[in-house]
Amino acid sequence: MKPLLPTFGAAALALCAALSAAPARADVHGRVSIGMVFDNRYHHDHYYPAPGYVAPHVPYGAVVVGAGPGRYWFHGGVWYRPYGPGYRVVLPPVGLVIPLLPPAYVTINIGGLPYYYANGVYYRAVPEGYAVVAPPPETAPAQVAPAPPPPPPKADPIIYPRNGQSSEQLESDRRDCNRWATTQPNAQADASVFNRAVEACMDGRGYTMR
């Protein structure tokens, strides 16, 4: 699945390329520029925060992958790792498995094998979900498989702690519920099942989600 962007003039494309190459930095007011990168490989045509950018926190709904010091957070095709008080945008190592593909991705066939591509990372389907794999040897031209347009994004729900839970407890419960949701039947193939499982888990822990 991949959203299509309108065609810009040569000057606009040159400007976007210059902006995407700029590193993340703070201006005189302390505001941080993410340094967005435009990924047009296989006509993916999608923007992502540049590797190395440090976010103050991971986006709501990020899935925790791995355990202990090897943990990663994944959201919308972007991978994060703890970095000081924040989370740094990184490239994942080969072998990590996610329950669902990002909302925007390109399906390609190389050597008769299907791969899924987004934000510089290749995935292959495995029984547990989708594994990060090494870039395939492109001995033959990649064939991009047509995909239907993605559904409109669902607004992030508001979480209300019915029992007065702290923000730290809320974040801990949310991570636990994300992990639990990935174990439910069909959650790895259907985002709606995954989201309902998270909501049921959070409700059981004393939160209202709207």
C-alpha positions as CSV (number, residue, x, y, z in Angstrom):
1,M,0.0,0.0,0.0
2,K,1.4,3.4,-0.8
3,P,-0.1,6.9,-0.9
4,L,0.5,8.8,-4.1
5,L,1.9,12.3,-4.0
6,P,1.2,15.0,-6.6
7,T,3.9,15.8,-9.1
8,F,5.9,19.0,-8.4
9,G,8.0,21.1,-10.6
10,A,11.8,20.7,-10.8
11,A,12.4,23.6,-8.5
12,A,10.1,22.2,-5.8
13,L,11.8,18.8,-6.0
14,A,15.2,20.4,-5.7
15,L,14.0,22.3,-2.6
16,C,12.6,19.1,-1.0
17,A,15.9,17.3,-1.7
18,A,17.8,20.1,0.0
19,L,15.5,20.1,3.0
20,S,15.6,16.3,3.3
21,A,19.4,16.3,3.4
22,A,19.5,18.7,6.3
23,P,20.3,17.2,9.7
24,A,18.0,17.6,12.7
25,R,18.8,20.8,14.5
26,A,17.3,23.4,16.8
27,D,16.6,27.0,15.7
28,V,17.0,30.2,17.7
29,H,13.8,29.5,19.5
30,G,14.8,26.0,20.5
31,R,12.4,24.3,18.1
32,V,13.8,21.1,16.5
33,S,13.8,20.4,12.7
34,I,13.2,16.7,12.2
35,G,15.1,16.7,8.9
36,M,12.5,14.8,6.9
37,V,13.8,12.3,4.2
38,F,11.8,11.6,1.1
39,D,11.9,7.9,0.2
40,N,11.1,7.5,-3.5
41,R,12.6,4.0,-4.0
42,Y,10.2,1.8,-6.0
43,H,8.0,4.9,-6.1
44,H,7.3,4.6,-2.4
45,D,7.1,8.4,-2.3
46,H,6.8,8.9,1.4
47,Y,8.4,11.2,4.0
48,Y,10.1,9.9,7.2
49,P,12.2,11.5,10.0
50,A,15.9,11.2,9.2
51,P,17.9,8.5,11.0
52,G,19.6,10.1,14.0
53,Y,16.7,12.3,14.9
54,V,15.9,12.2,18.6
55,A,12.2,12.4,19.5
56,P,11.1,13.3,23.1
57,H,8.9,10.2,23.1
58,V,7.6,7.5,20.8
59,P,4.3,8.0,19.0
60,Y,1.2,6.7,20.6
61,G,0.5,3.1,19.5
62,A,4.2,2.2,18.9
63,V,4.8,-1.5,19.2
64,V,7.6,-2.8,21.4
65,V,9.8,-5.3,19.6
66,G,12.4,-7.4,21.4
67,A,13.2,-7.4,25.1
68,G,15.7,-5.9,27.6
69,P,18.5,-3.8,26.2
70,G,17.6,-5.1,22.7
71,R,14.2,-3.4,22.6
72,Y,13.0,-1.3,19.7
73,W,9.9,0.7,19.2
74,F,8.1,0.6,15.8
75,H,5.5,3.0,14.5
76,G,4.4,4.0,11.0
77,G,7.5,2.5,9.3
78,V,9.9,4.2,11.7
79,W,12.1,2.4,14.2
80,Y,13.2,4.0,17.5
81,R,15.7,3.1,20.3
82,P,16.1,4.8,23.7
83,Y,18.7,7.5,23.6
84,G,19.2,9.5,26.8
85,P,15.8,10.9,27.8
86,G,14.4,10.5,24.3
87,Y,14.2,8.0,21.4
88,R,16.4,8.0,18.4
89,V,15.4,7.1,14.9
90,V,17.4,4.1,13.7
91,L,17.6,1.3,11.1
92,P,16.6,-2.1,12.6
93,P,18.8,-5.2,12.6
94,V,18.0,-8.1,10.4
95,G,15.8,-10.7,12.1
96,L,13.4,-8.4,14.1
97,V,9.8,-9.4,13.6
98,I,6.8,-7.0,13.7
99,P,3.2,-8.1,13.9
100,L,1.9,-5.8,11.2
101,L,3.4,-4.0,8.2
102,P,3.4,-0.1,8.3
103,P,0.4,1.7,6.8
104,A,2.5,2.7,3.8
105,Y,4.6,0.1,2.0
106,V,5.4,-1.2,-1.4
107,T,5.0,-4.9,-2.4
108,I,7.8,-6.0,-4.8
109,N,8.8,-9.2,-6.4
110,I,12.4,-10.0,-6.9
111,G,13.5,-13.4,-8.3
112,G,9.9,-14.6,-7.9
113,L,9.9,-13.8,-4.1
114,P,7.6,-11.2,-2.5
115,Y,9.2,-8.5,-0.4
116,Y,7.7,-5.6,1.4
117,Y,9.5,-2.3,1.4
118,A,9.2,0.9,3.5
119,N,11.6,3.6,4.7
120,G,14.8,1.8,3.6
121,V,13.8,-1.5,5.2
122,Y,12.8,-4.8,3.5
123,Y,10.4,-7.3,5.2
124,R,9.4,-10.9,4.4
125,A,6.4,-12.7,5.7
126,V,7.1,-15.2,8.5
127,P,4.7,-17.2,10.8
128,E,5.0,-14.6,13.6
129,G,4.4,-11.6,11.3
130,Y,7.0,-9.8,9.1
131,A,10.7,-10.1,9.6
132,V,13.3,-7.5,8.8
133,V,15.6,-9.0,6.1
134,A,18.7,-8.0,4.3
135,P,18.2,-6.0,1.0
136,P,17.6,-8.6,-1.7
137,P,20.0,-9.1,-4.6
138,E,18.4,-7.3,-7.4
139,T,19.7,-9.4,-10.3
140,A,16.5,-8.8,-12.1
141,P,14.3,-5.6,-12.2
142,A,12.0,-5.5,-9.3
143,Q,8.3,-5.7,-10.2
144,V,6.1,-3.5,-8.1
145,A,2.8,-5.2,-7.4
146,P,-0.3,-3.0,-7.5
147,A,-1.9,-2.3,-4.2
148,P,-5.2,-0.7,-3.3
149,P,-5.1,2.8,-1.7
150,P,-4.8,2.7,2.1
151,P,-7.8,3.4,4.3
152,P,-7.9,6.9,5.9
153,P,-5.9,6.9,9.1
154,K,-7.8,6.5,12.3
155,A,-7.3,9.3,14.8
156,D,-5.4,8.3,17.9
157,P,-7.8,7.6,20.8
158,I,-7.8,9.5,24.0
159,I,-6.9,7.4,27.1
160,Y,-8.6,8.3,30.4
161,P,-7.2,6.7,33.6
162,R,-10.3,5.8,35.6
163,N,-8.3,4.9,38.7
164,G,-6.0,8.0,38.7
165,Q,-3.0,6.1,37.2
166,S,0.1,8.2,36.6
167,S,1.5,8.9,33.2
168,E,4.3,6.5,33.8
169,Q,1.9,3.7,34.8
170,L,-0.2,4.5,31.7
171,E,2.8,4.2,29.4
172,S,3.9,0.9,31.1
173,D,0.3,-0.5,30.7
174,R,0.2,0.6,27.1
175,R,3.4,-1.2,26.2
176,D,2.2,-4.4,28.0
177,C,-1.1,-4.3,26.2
178,N,0.7,-3.8,22.8
179,R,2.7,-6.9,23.5
180,W,-0.3,-8.9,24.6
181,A,-2.3,-7.8,21.5
182,T,0.2,-9.3,19.2
183,T,-0.4,-12.7,20.6
184,Q,-4.2,-12.7,19.7
185,P,-5.4,-14.7,16.7
186,N,-5.3,-12.8,13.4
187,A,-3.8,-9.7,15.1
188,Q,-0.7,-10.1,13.0
189,A,-2.7,-9.9,9.7
190,D,-5.5,-7.5,10.7
191,A,-4.9,-4.1,12.2
192,S,-8.5,-3.8,13.5
193,V,-8.1,-7.0,15.5
194,F,-4.8,-5.7,17.0
195,N,-6.4,-2.3,17.9
196,R,-9.4,-4.0,19.5
197,A,-7.2,-6.2,21.6
198,V,-5.2,-3.2,22.8
199,E,-8.4,-1.4,23.8
200,A,-9.8,-4.5,25.6
201,C,-6.5,-4.9,27.5
202,M,-6.4,-1.2,28.5
203,D,-10.1,-1.3,29.6
204,G,-9.3,-4.3,31.8
205,R,-6.5,-2.2,33.4
206,G,-8.8,0.6,34.3
207,Y,-8.6,3.0,31.3
208,T,-11.3,4.4,29.0
209,M,-10.4,4.9,25.4
210,R,-12.5,7.0,23.1
